[in-house]
Amino acid sequence: MSNLATQTGENFSKCLPTNARGMIAYWLTVDNFRAGYPRYTALLSTHPSFHNFRAFKRLRLRLLLAKQDEIVVLENKLDEIDAAEQRAVFLGCMRRDANTARQGVLRDAKLAMSEYDDMIVQYRHTMALPASSQREVQNLRNWIGGTGSLDRSESSYLQYSSDLVNLSGSGDNFTTYIESAIEECLYWLEIMLARVSPGIQIGRLKATDDHNVLILGPMLQTICRVVMITVVTLVIMMPTIALLGIASSAGRVVASILSGAFFLSMVSFLTQARTIEVFAAGASYAAVLVVFIAPK
């Protein structure tokens, strides 16, 4: 990554784009913001793949354990109060219960249980987020290292690779693989074409003038869709076409088993499909292949 000059004070205000009334326009690029968090957050806002943050799994679990133990203590205290109760009527009628100690414990338990339930829901929601791509995390490390925009201690969160989640990601491994491959291809294509026509850019999102930052625009999504449709079509249709050329029943059965195994492998490893969804996809695919297994 190249070093981006730090713009301060009057120089920074002069470089901001303005509209006809002289007001600062809303279409600011990354380079228009001052170095530091203003420029870093501008970079993060350019693409969902940059929205990587720590999940704090270990700390969340520690807090859950602490809250759980707090509830256990209250539960034990309530049992002790009930066991020591001298008036049985208080235990059988809440409306007539005049034991203030028990009422206080129940209030505390209600509050603690509500907080505990909220923490569990938040933990499940956070853990459902897809893990951050190592490629994109390394890109952010490179940008910070090249620009020096953030203090090392405050950018160290990117070093916790196993604890990073992407807030905007879909968790679709197949799409991630395709995007990474296309980015690599376009990056090297730009390098080769630059020898013929310097400054050429292919499908870049105009977010920064730094040529070392490659942020692909809507063209990337279009290419990914085309590649994904092509691959899925080949995976589904090629085995069925191949079965038409196999004469023996045994050969068609073996080919069908191998085709089904390959199809389910693609579904399992390239998507976030659950077990029941894998079974459903396999059953549907097997139903199609049965037609080709039947004797001609």
Helices and strands as residue ranges (DSSP letters): H 9-15, G 30-32, H 37-44, G 48-50, E 52-54, H 57-84, H 88-92, G 94-96, H 100-127, H 134-147, G 156-159, G 161-163, E 164-166, H 173-194, H 218-243, H 249-270, H 275-293
